[in-house]
Amino acid sequence: MKVFKFGGMSIKDAEAIKNVNHILSLYDKEKIVSVISAIGKTTNQLEMIVETFYANKAEKFNLFHDIKTAHLQIVAGLFTAEDVDVNKDINATLNALEDYLHKEASENYDFEYDQIVSYGEILSSKIVYHYLKKQYIPVVWIDARKLIITDNNYREANINWEKTEKKIQKTITHHFKTNRLIITQGFIGGTLEGISTTLGREGSDFSAAIFAHAMDAESVSIWKDVEGLLNADPKKFSHTVKLDKIPYREAIELAYYGANVIHPKTLKPLQNKKIPLFVKSFMQPEEEGSIIHDFKNQKNIPCFIKKTRQILLSISPKDFSFIAEENLSTIFAIFAFFGFKINLMQNSAISFSVCVDYRNNLAQLIEELQTEFFVKYNENVELLTVRHYTEDSLNGLTDNKKIILEQRNRTTLQVVLK
């Protein structure tokens, strides 16, 4: 069996969902688990709803109406009024989300995030499922929240691998007896108590890897709006090159530094069982795309990764003592407590600098650090990473920008730009 993952752009509208059916028809002899992301930019819209819900702003209902309208337009483009099941199912799901928005928010922002944002994948997967069923394909819809079992570390939930593997193996094996296609959701899981969780931003790739690992899949294919895995994001860089074959190790490095084609957690469960990962274009499904596998001695091509909305913090002890192990232990513990991931770190004798993604609890992080340290910070900076850099790698990339921090080793160059 194979695992496919369809990202938000591959199902962005009715025509795109029809194209998913075309892609699946190319594999009509295969048993496939299809992992579905939220439609288009729905996750971003749901995140805005979370913010307004948590702040108890009436705007949350306007944002909800936009999401409802967009999804019902797609339904109208795929079905008729006579398709009672899909209309009933989608309206029931939308009503459940609207009802939740009438509740009073708890004090746990991350908990509320997971309960609301998880609706994106539920809605999209149900639309795709009903459309494929309408094409008389032997297909079944399953709820990933009942199979991917996690702890309650909301927004970055940790997998209970033992329970997850058992549930996936039992459920998938059972459904493949009467269906060749299974539709489920990316990005979301659930606790043993049945509470929704999410696996980290862009976590649908990880979901695909979890299913593949549990079922010893032949391969995983991630369907994107690019021809394969590129050496840079074409939306941010004008000249890009396709990487045809990438070793697991190099792909893990790229994911770690923020390459947004692959979720950082995706590769390890695949590498452990030597399952190849294909990155393919949903616009050119017959093309081979890129392959991540156990390759050796591949030619190194410079790869460029840009992360925006970064925060650069410089932290110094108040008594001007050296930055020593005990200081670093305290600093790392504070970052971990507030859920911040460090993208770059650099230290001198009495200062420790880090670059992190912006989060809405930045003020609380800084306040906690300031109880023991002096803290200076720059907001809205860029972090540019170049893997396998050459002497001219930065040509044209830093024009009209100030380099406020630079760090390099044998293979990787990182600069913070303002």
C-alpha positions in Angstrom: 0.0 0.0 0.0 1.0 3.6 -0.5 0.3 6.8 1.5 -0.5 10.1 -0.3 -0.7 13.5 1.2 -2.6 16.3 -0.5 -1.7 19.8 0.7 -4.0 22.7 0.9 -3.3 24.1 -2.5 -4.0 20.7 -4.2 -7.6 20.9 -2.9 -8.1 24.6 -2.9 -11.3 24.6 -5.0 -13.7 22.3 -6.8 -11.5 21.9 -9.9 -8.5 21.0 -7.7 -10.5 18.3 -5.9 -11.6 16.9 -9.3 -7.8 16.8 -10.1 -7.3 14.7 -6.9 -9.7 12.2 -8.3 -7.7 12.2 -11.6 -4.4 11.6 -9.7 -5.9 8.7 -7.7 -7.2 7.2 -11.0 -3.6 6.8 -12.1 -3.2 4.4 -9.2 -6.5 2.5 -9.5 -4.9 -0.9 -8.8 -3.2 0.3 -5.5 -4.5 0.5 -2.0 -3.9 4.0 -0.8 -4.3 6.0 2.4 -4.9 9.6 1.4 -4.0 12.2 4.1 -5.8 15.5 3.5 -4.8 19.0 4.7 -7.2 21.9 5.2 -8.4 23.6 2.0 -6.2 26.5 0.7 -5.4 29.0 3.5 -8.1 27.8 5.9 -5.7 27.1 8.7 -4.5 30.7 8.6 -8.2 31.8 8.7 -8.9 29.5 11.6 -5.9 30.9 13.5 -7.4 34.3 13.2 -10.7 32.9 14.6 -8.7 31.5 17.5 -7.3 35.0 18.3 -10.6 36.7 18.2 -12.3 33.8 20.1 -9.7 34.0 22.8 -10.1 37.8 23.0 -13.9 37.4 22.9 -14.3 39.7 19.9 -17.5 39.5 17.8 -15.3 39.5 14.7 -14.9 35.7 15.2 -18.3 35.2 13.6 -17.5 37.3 10.5 -14.3 35.2 10.1 -16.4 32.0 10.5 -18.9 33.1 7.9 -16.0 33.6 5.4 -14.8 30.0 6.0 -18.4 28.7 5.8 -19.0 30.5 2.5 -15.8 29.3 1.0 -16.4 25.6 1.8 -20.1 25.7 0.8 -19.0 27.2 -2.6 -16.7 24.2 -3.1 -19.5 21.9 -2.2 -21.8 23.6 -4.7 -19.2 23.2 -7.4 -19.0 19.4 -6.8 -22.5 18.4 -5.8 -26.1 19.1 -6.3 -29.0 19.6 -3.8 -29.8 16.0 -4.4 -26.5 14.9 -2.7 -28.1 15.0 0.7 -25.4 13.1 2.6 -22.6 15.6 1.8 -24.7 18.7 2.5 -25.9 17.2 5.8 -22.4 16.2 6.8 -20.7 19.5 6.0 -23.4 21.7 7.5 -23.4 19.6 10.7 -19.6 20.1 11.0 -19.9 23.8 10.3 -22.7 24.1 12.9 -20.5 22.3 15.5 -17.7 24.9 14.9 -20.1 27.8 15.2 -21.6 26.4 18.4 -18.0 26.1 19.8 -17.4 29.8 19.1 -20.4 30.7 21.4 -18.6 29.1 24.3 -16.4 31.0 26.7 -12.7 30.5 26.1 -10.6 28.6 28.6 -7.4 30.0 30.0 -5.3 27.7 27.8 -4.8 29.3 24.4 -3.1 26.3 22.9 -6.0 24.0 23.9 -8.5 26.3 22.2 -6.2 26.5 19.2 -6.4 22.7 18.7 -10.1 22.5 19.2 -10.8 25.1 16.6 -8.1 24.8 14.0 -8.6 21.0 13.7 -12.0 21.7 12.0 -10.1 22.6 8.8 -8.9 19.1 8.1 -12.2 17.6 9.2 -14.1 19.7 6.7 -11.7 19.2 3.7 -11.4 15.5 4.2 -15.2 15.1 4.3 -15.6 17.0 1.1 -13.0 15.0 -0.7 -14.4 11.7 0.7 -18.0 12.5 -0.5 -16.7 13.5 -4.0 -14.8 10.3 -4.4 -17.7 8.3 -3.2 -19.9 10.0 -5.8 -17.5 8.6 -8.4 -18.3 5.1 -7.2 -14.8 4.5 -5.8 -14.6 2.0 -2.9 -13.6 4.6 -0.3 -14.0 5.1 3.4 -13.5 8.2 5.7 -11.8 7.7 9.0 -11.1 10.1 11.9 -7.4 10.5 12.5 -8.1 11.8 16.0 -9.1 8.2 17.0 -6.0 6.7 15.5 -3.1 9.0 16.1 -2.9 9.0 19.9 -1.0 11.8 21.6 -0.4 13.5 24.9 -2.0 16.8 25.7 0.9 19.0 24.7 -1.5 21.1 22.6 -0.2 22.5 19.3 2.9 20.3 19.4 1.4 17.0 20.6 3.7 14.0 21.2 2.8 10.7 19.6 2.1 7.6 21.7 3.7 5.4 19.1 2.7 2.0 20.7 -1.0 2.8 20.9 -1.0 4.7 17.6 0.6 1.8 15.6 -1.8 -0.7 17.0 -4.9 1.4 16.3 -3.7 2.3 12.7 -2.8 -1.3 11.9 -6.1 -2.7 13.1 -8.3 0.0 11.5 -6.5 0.3 8.1 -6.2 -3.5 7.7 -10.0 -3.9 8.4 -11.1 -1.2 6.0 -8.8 -2.4 3.2 -10.7 -5.6 3.1 -13.6 -3.8 1.4 -12.1 -0.5 0.2 -9.0 0.3 -1.8 -9.0 4.0 -0.7 -9.0 5.5 2.8 -9.5 9.2 3.4 -8.2 10.7 6.6 -6.8 13.9 8.0 -3.3 15.4 8.4 -2.1 17.6 11.2 -4.5 16.3 13.9 -4.6 13.6 16.5 -6.3 13.0 19.8 -5.7 12.1 23.4 -6.9 8.9 25.0 -9.7 11.0 26.5 -10.9 12.0 22.9 -9.7 15.6 23.0 -8.4 17.0 19.7 -4.7 17.9 19.4 -2.5 19.1 16.6 1.0 18.0 15.6 2.7 21.3 14.8 2.3 23.7 11.9 2.5 22.0 8.5 2.1 18.6 10.4 0.2 16.9 7.7 3.4 15.5 6.2 4.1 14.0 9.6 0.7 12.4 9.7 1.5 10.7 6.4 4.7 9.4 7.8 3.0 8.1 10.9 0.5 6.1 8.7 3.3 4.9 6.4 5.5 3.8 9.3 2.7 1.9 11.1 1.6 0.1 7.9 5.1 -0.5 6.4 4.0 1.4 3.3 5.7 1.0 0.0 6.2 4.8 -0.3 4.8 8.2 0.7 4.0 10.8 -2.0 3.4 14.5 -1.0 1.5 16.3 -3.7 2.6 20.0 -4.0 2.2 23.0 -6.3 5.9 22.7 -7.3 7.7 20.2 -9.6 9.5 18.5 -6.7 11.8 19.5 -3.9 13.5 22.7 -4.8 16.7 24.3 -3.5 14.7 27.4 -2.5 11.1 28.6 -2.1 10.1 30.0 -5.6 7.8 32.5 -3.8 10.9 34.0 -2.1 13.7 33.4 -4.5 13.7 34.1 -8.3 16.1 31.3 -9.4 15.4 27.7 -8.1 16.8 24.3 -9.0 15.0 20.9 -8.6 16.7 18.4 -6.4 16.1 15.0 -8.0 17.5 12.7 -5.3 18.1 13.7 -1.7 19.5 11.5 1.1 17.5 11.3 4.3 20.2 13.1 6.2 20.3 16.1 4.0 16.5 16.3 3.9 16.5 16.3 7.7 19.0 19.1 7.8 16.9 21.2 5.3 13.8 20.5 7.3 15.5 21.5 10.6 16.6 24.8 9.1 13.0 25.5 8.0 12.6 24.3 4.4 8.8 24.3 4.1 8.4 21.5 1.7 8.8 18.9 4.4 7.8 18.9 8.0 10.8 18.3 10.3 9.3 15.3 12.1 8.3 13.6 8.9 11.6 12.0 7.9 12.7 10.0 10.9 9.9 7.4 10.9 10.4 7.0 7.2 14.2 6.7 7.5 13.8 4.1 10.2 12.0 1.8 7.8 13.7 3.0 4.7 10.4 4.1 3.1 11.0 6.5 0.1 9.4 9.9 0.1 8.3 11.4 -3.2 7.6 15.1 -3.6 5.4 15.4 -6.7 3.5 18.1 -8.6 -0.3 17.7 -8.6 -0.2 19.7 -11.8 2.1 17.2 -13.5 1.3 13.9 -11.7 3.0 11.7 -14.3 6.4 13.4 -13.7 8.7 11.7 -11.2 9.3 14.7 -9.0 12.0 14.4 -6.2 12.8 11.3 -4.2 14.2 11.3 -0.6 15.7 7.9 0.2 18.8 6.2 1.4 21.1 7.7 -1.3 24.9 8.0 -1.0 27.4 10.5 -2.4 25.0 13.0 -4.0 26.3 16.2 -5.4 25.8 19.2 -3.0 23.7 22.0 -4.4 23.4 25.3 -2.5 20.0 25.5 -0.8 18.4 28.7 0.5 15.9 29.0 3.3 14.3 32.3 4.4 12.3 32.6 7.6 10.4 35.9 8.3 8.7 37.3 11.4 11.8 36.3 13.5 12.7 37.7 16.9 16.4 38.1 17.8 17.0 38.1 21.5 20.3 38.9 23.3 20.4 37.7 26.9 23.0 38.7 29.5 23.4 37.9 33.2 22.5 40.8 35.4 25.7 40.4 37.4 27.9 40.4 34.2 29.1 36.9 35.0 30.1 34.5 32.2 27.4 32.7 30.2 28.0 29.3 31.8 26.2 25.9 31.8 23.9 26.9 34.6 22.8 30.1 32.8 22.1 28.2 29.6 20.2 25.5 31.4 17.9 28.2 32.9 17.5 30.0 29.5 16.7 26.8 27.6 14.1 25.7 30.3 12.3 29.1 29.9 12.2 28.8 26.1 10.9 25.3 26.4 8.2 26.2 28.9 6.8 28.9 26.6 7.0 26.7 23.5 9.7 28.6 21.6 11.9 26.8 19.2 15.4 28.2 18.7 16.4 28.6 15.0 19.9 30.0 15.6 22.0 30.5 18.7 25.3 32.3 19.3 27.1 33.1 22.5 30.0 35.3 23.7 31.5 35.5 27.2 28.6 37.4 28.7 25.9 37.3 26.1 23.7 34.6 24.5 21.8 35.4 21.3 19.0 33.4 19.8 16.6 33.8 16.8 13.1 32.4 17.3 9.8 32.4 15.4 7.3 35.0 16.6 4.6 33.6 19.0 1.8 35.5 20.6 3.3 34.9 24.1 6.5 36.7 23.3 5.9 39.3 26.0 5.5 36.6 28.7 8.7 35.0 27.5 10.7 38.2 27.7 9.1 39.1 31.1 10.2 35.7 32.5 13.7 36.0 31.1 14.0 39.5 32.6 13.6 38.1 36.1 17.2 36.9 35.9 18.8 38.5 32.8 19.1 41.6 30.8 17.2 41.2 27.6 17.5 43.1 24.3 15.5 42.1 21.2 14.8 43.0 17.6 11.4 42.2 16.2 10.5 41.4 12.6 13.9 40.3 11.4 14.7 37.7 8.7 16.8 34.6 9.1 18.5 33.5 5.9 20.1 30.0 5.9 22.3 28.7 3.1 23.3 25.0 3.0 26.4 24.1 1.1 27.2 27.8 0.7 29.8 29.2 -1.7 31.7 32.5 -1.5 29.1 34.3 -3.6 26.0 32.7 -2.0 24.8 36.0 -0.5 25.2 38.0 -3.7 22.0 40.0 -4.2 20.3 38.5 -1.2 21.3 41.1 1.4 20.9 44.2 -0.8 19.4 47.1 1.2 19.4 45.0 4.4 21.7 45.2 7.4 23.4 42.0 8.6 23.0 42.1 12.4 24.3 38.6 13.1 26.3 36.0 11.0 27.2 32.4 11.8 28.8 29.7 9.6 30.3 26.2 9.9 31.7 23.9 7.2 28.4 23.4 5.4 25.9 26.1 6.6 25.8 29.9 6.6 23.2 31.8 8.6 22.6 35.5 8.7 20.0 37.6 10.6 18.8 40.6 8.4 17.0 43.8 9.3 
